[in-house]
Amino acid sequence: MNTYVILRRSGWRSPEELEAAAERSTKVGEEMSEDIRWIRSYVLEEDGGSVGTVCVYQASSPEAIHEHASRAELPVDEIIAVADTVRVRPDPEAASA
């Protein structure tokens, strides 16, 4: 599997919509476990109160990412293959809600 970054700009009107999408994504990901694995996501504050994400996935191909997104009803604005990882510090702790 290769590592990809998926950009989803203004994909949801609220954090609650994003939460429902995450549940669908997890379910479909379990069904497609041979082809795709969700690693992490960063939630973006977008204009007008909507939210987007930058997601890190491992997948067999960009086509598998598109299939997963279609089945889970997720937007995909851009898929970028990751060439390498440079880790300077661990990810910060999530902000409390």
C-alpha positions as CSV (number, residue, x, y, z in Angstrom):
1,M,0.0,0.0,0.0
2,N,1.0,3.6,-0.7
3,T,0.4,6.6,1.5
4,Y,-1.9,9.4,0.3
5,V,-3.1,12.8,1.5
6,I,-6.7,13.5,0.6
7,L,-8.0,17.1,0.7
8,R,-11.7,17.6,1.4
9,R,-12.5,21.4,1.4
10,S,-15.7,22.6,3.0
11,G,-17.1,19.0,2.8
12,W,-19.5,19.4,5.8
13,R,-21.7,22.2,7.1
14,S,-21.1,21.2,10.8
15,P,-18.9,19.0,13.0
16,E,-22.0,16.8,13.5
17,E,-22.2,16.1,9.7
18,L,-18.4,15.3,9.8
19,E,-19.0,12.9,12.7
20,A,-21.6,11.0,10.7
21,A,-19.3,10.9,7.7
22,A,-16.5,9.5,9.9
23,E,-18.8,6.7,10.9
24,R,-19.7,5.9,7.3
25,S,-16.0,6.1,6.4
26,T,-15.0,3.6,9.2
27,K,-17.7,1.1,8.1
28,V,-16.8,1.2,4.5
29,G,-13.1,1.1,5.4
30,E,-13.6,-2.1,7.3
31,E,-15.4,-3.6,4.3
32,M,-12.4,-2.6,2.0
33,S,-9.7,-3.4,4.5
34,E,-7.5,-5.1,1.8
35,D,-7.4,-1.9,-0.2
36,I,-7.6,1.1,2.2
37,R,-6.7,2.1,5.7
38,W,-7.5,5.4,7.3
39,I,-4.5,6.7,9.3
40,R,-5.6,10.2,10.6
41,S,-7.4,13.3,9.7
42,Y,-7.0,17.0,10.5
43,V,-10.2,19.0,10.6
44,L,-10.1,22.4,8.9
45,E,-12.1,25.5,9.9
46,E,-13.5,26.7,6.7
47,D,-15.3,30.0,5.8
48,G,-18.9,30.3,6.8
49,G,-18.7,27.7,9.6
50,S,-18.2,24.7,7.4
51,V,-15.5,22.1,8.1
52,G,-13.1,20.3,5.8
53,T,-10.4,17.7,6.3
54,V,-6.9,16.8,5.3
55,C,-6.8,13.0,5.6
56,V,-3.9,10.6,5.6
57,Y,-4.7,7.1,4.1
58,Q,-2.8,4.1,3.0
59,A,-4.4,2.6,-0.1
60,S,-3.7,0.2,-2.9
61,S,-4.4,3.0,-5.5
62,P,-6.1,6.4,-6.0
63,E,-9.0,4.4,-7.5
64,A,-9.5,2.6,-4.2
65,I,-9.7,6.0,-2.5
66,H,-12.3,7.2,-4.9
67,E,-14.3,4.0,-4.5
68,H,-14.2,4.3,-0.7
69,A,-15.3,8.0,-0.9
70,S,-18.1,7.1,-3.2
71,R,-19.4,4.3,-1.0
72,A,-19.1,6.4,2.1
73,E,-20.5,9.5,0.5
74,L,-17.4,11.6,1.1
75,P,-16.1,14.5,-1.1
76,V,-12.6,14.2,-2.7
77,D,-11.1,17.5,-3.9
78,E,-7.6,16.2,-4.4
79,I,-5.5,13.0,-3.8
80,I,-1.8,13.5,-3.4
81,A,0.7,10.6,-3.2
82,V,3.2,11.0,-0.3
83,A,6.8,10.7,-1.3
84,D,8.3,10.6,2.2
85,T,7.7,11.5,5.8
86,V,9.7,14.0,7.8
87,R,8.7,13.8,11.5
88,V,10.0,16.6,13.6
89,R,7.6,16.3,16.5
90,P,4.7,14.0,17.4
91,D,1.2,15.3,16.4
92,P,-0.2,17.7,19.0
93,E,-2.9,16.6,21.3
94,A,-6.4,17.2,20.1
95,A,-8.1,20.4,21.4
96,S,-10.8,19.7,23.9
97,A,-14.3,20.3,22.6
